[in-house]
């Protein structure tokens, strides 16, 4: 028993030394590799990922054996960690000319492989000498998680345009979700006068039934419903604009003049992404403002920021290409729907002023 404990401690110490070196290497991925270096093709990274999968399989088999051999475990550990070290160096080499978004994608993929591999190796060393049944329940799952991370490497973007295009697509998905929620808003159902009166009294007294919480968004007044519909149109046109941005970014992959190593191109693309993400955040805000009680002043602020962001994107595109007809048309459509929403807000202001004045006179 004492010998088993000593062997386990030795394995864990050796693993800690390996993982310390790997973590130091991993820190290199926080910054892109120097532009003076030759860029590593991502195919080389995925090839080494396949080798990591093989090492994970061997580690899993050795750790779940009836009587694990300490020497074989350490030899596998040494080989596995050496492959991981080479893998991280190749990942770093693949970041030559990469912008922040592509670097982040590569960093994330490398982290998944490294973290899952580290967990598998540590569990294998920690479980040395334990009952075989406990090892067989967990080790295969950890091995499978390493396989998944290595397979995912093949889906990692390899170009700035691709990475940024995918990130903007996530913004489009978020905007689409808000649009779907807006389309589900419903006007209040007209009820008998006494019921309406009672409901109003309950609300004014602060008496809310928890059962009614799920009805939020299903009881808009005609005025609120009109603003909701105008907002829905504006959000729909925002989505159309973002889709045109995605098409524009995708088209750059086919143009040799926008080589990934161009710092100007990467800077432009990162700026477009940042603006689109800000637009997405403002769409979320606008969508939230539509639910009663509607926040008219905040709606105006978010509308302005959405248009400002879209105009900013158009400006970046003009700097890159001169002009994009389809993007300009999409912007004009967005601008028109925002003007309609602004008119709706102005009409609401005109209706509220006499009511507020009348309320002041009665107090």
ABEGO torsion letter per residue (X at the ends): XAAAAAAAAAAAAAAAAAAAAAAAAAAAAABBBBAABBBBBAAAAAAAAAAAAAAAAAAAAAAABABBBAAAAAAAAAAAAAAAAAAAAAAAAAABGBBAAAAAAAAAAAAAAAAAAAAAAAAAAAABGBBAAAAAAAAAAAAAAAAAAAAAAAABBABAAAAAAAAAAAAAAAAAAAAAAAAABBBBBBBBAAAAAAAAAAAAAGBBBAAAAAABGAABBAAAAAAAAAAAAAAAAAAAAAAAAAAAAAAAAABAABBAABAAAAAAAAAAAAAAAAAAAAAAAAAAAABOBBBAAAAAAAAAAAAAAAAAAAAAAAAAAGBBAAAAAAAAAAAAAAAAAAAAAAAAAAAAAAAAAAAAAAX
